[in-house]
Amino acid sequence: MKQFVYILTDSNRENLHVGLTHDLKYTMNYYKDMYSLFFDSHKKASRLVYFEEVFSMDKALERFKVISEYTRSQKERIIRSNNSNWIDLSLQSNFEFGELGLSGSHQKQALAS
């Protein structure tokens, strides 16, 4: 099953949050609705600045652990290597890749550091 390892930040780039999910679109909507979940309520951590698509849960969990242990400067380096302007990738017109294409009830999963 396809997994996504991602990094979120707030509008001031003060906080970086690493997460893992199988439905990136759902997760981004969740963070935008519940922006104070992991951060102070005045800091909206809903800007998706980096993500990786991984096709194995084991490899995704391994990558999540590695990125979670990175220092802030290491996280900034991988963000800048793919998104030098720190734009919100969830606002891109082609942000449909994160949707899980299954019908019926299924468990939404999200892990966060």
C-alpha positions, 0 to 999 in steps of 0.5 A: 500500500502506498504511504506518504512521509511528509513535513508540515510547517506553520506560516512562519516556518518556526515549527517542523512536523514529520508525519506518515499517512496512507491518505495525504489529502485526508491528512492535510484536510484534517490538519487544516481543520484541526490546526492546533492539534500538535502546535499552539493554537495561534500557529497553524501548522498546515503548510505541506512543504515536503513529502515522499511517496513510499510503496511499502509500509515497512520502508515508509516507517523506516524513512519516517523514523529517520526523518523524525530523528533529523535535526532542524537543519537536516530537515530544512535541507531536504525541504529546500532540495525539493521546495526551495520557496517553501510553498504549500504543496497541498495548494497545487492544482494537481494535489489529488495523489494523496487520496486513497481510492477505496470505497466503503469504510476504511480506517484512516491512519496517521502517525506523527512525531 
